[in-house]
């Protein structure tokens, strides 16, 4: 399928696709008929499992290790995957990390590690991919996975919050500058999703009670992947510079939640 501009994607790269949202996104894109580049940082076995799922859907999978704190090497990894796949029409920046260090206790090394992983490394990768898209002249899609903390802070997450705010801002600028090449840039901002990052690997989110979330539960990685797949598709041709929140209504609970908190334990994260 192609959009009004003729965009018809066949290849995608999804960083951090060894588990969680990244794996779900890679599989969703393969189900849409795309060959997929998969990256891992520490879990090679997980990446190979993702690759097996992609191949089981009849699509090609290429696997590479990617450390987004290696700013010099990250672009080379993206180029290597694109070379093996025969191009990159869709790039999903999903690789990320977090820390639970309160502001006054945060050391520069931890700060820089989180910023390098979530923002500086993302910049390098998200620059490498559209450079190839521009050269190919077929348009493209860039999607960055941010967080609800692109918009709202959390105690103990200074570096994480800053990195996700920055990533959201970067996407908006990319949307302005890349539009002339038929490339859209959007972000997806998940709330609590049942993934390894939230300590809920392979758990059923419908079994969890979350009174502070209007839908009453965490999200499933596949629910985030469905939004990513739309933004990566020809159908999203008139959507750019937007941030799609996938949080079960969590962000809408600010004033409501604030007026109903009855203790000060939130100050400890």
Phi, psi and omega in degrees: 000146177227160181267188184296339180266357180094006180291124181219091188288145176231345183225146180215153171235132179235113180279153181060042186258024177279347180193177170056223183298320180298315178296314181300322179292317179300317180292320179298319179291322176297321178296334177275001175099017181258142166284146191229131170269133187239136177236154177221155177254304180239344186251079180296320180300320178297320178296320179293326176295319175299316180299320178298320178295318179298314181293327179295341178267007176086014182248158178281143176232137175236139187236135176217152169279139180221123173247106186286354171280347175273084188295328179286326185270343187297316181298323180296325178295316179297317179296321179296316178296316179297322178298315181293323182279342184089022178137179174215112178265332183229133176233123179248112178270101184245338183301135180190171179212170177217167174219160182240058182243124180292154190308311184289343179259357187284123178268161185296323181298315178295316177305310183293323179298317179292316180294321179295317181293311191271335186236305183294315177294323177298319177303313182298314182292318183285348171274321182297317184295308181291338173301319178289323178298316180298316180296323180287331175074024182248007185082190180174176178226131173241129176228126175252131174273113180258248183178163170301340178280005163292336185245324185230144184275170175220139178301134179084012185229039183304307182294317180298312180300316181297318181294321182284324172300315181296319180295320177297320178292322178299316179301319181296320178291319176302321180301319179294316188278333184265350184302323182296343179260009181074023180251126176262154179221122182221163174238156175239128187245092181284151168270220178285117180240140181288092182218173176303326182298329179260012178071026183233044182301127176058022177267150179278112183295337181288349180270356183259137178260122178234087183302331182278357178252124183310321178280355168079014183200164169291170177267164174262142180305328181291334177290325175289318181300326180296322178290318177301315181298322176297312182294339178272353190264166174300331182296340183266024191299338181250023179243116176206149181074017183254157173241119183264111181277129179234084191220012180065016180093007184306314184296338180284353186268008184307292180298319179298314179295318181298322182283348182250357176287129187247001179218168184262014183292342178298337182293344179263004176091000000 
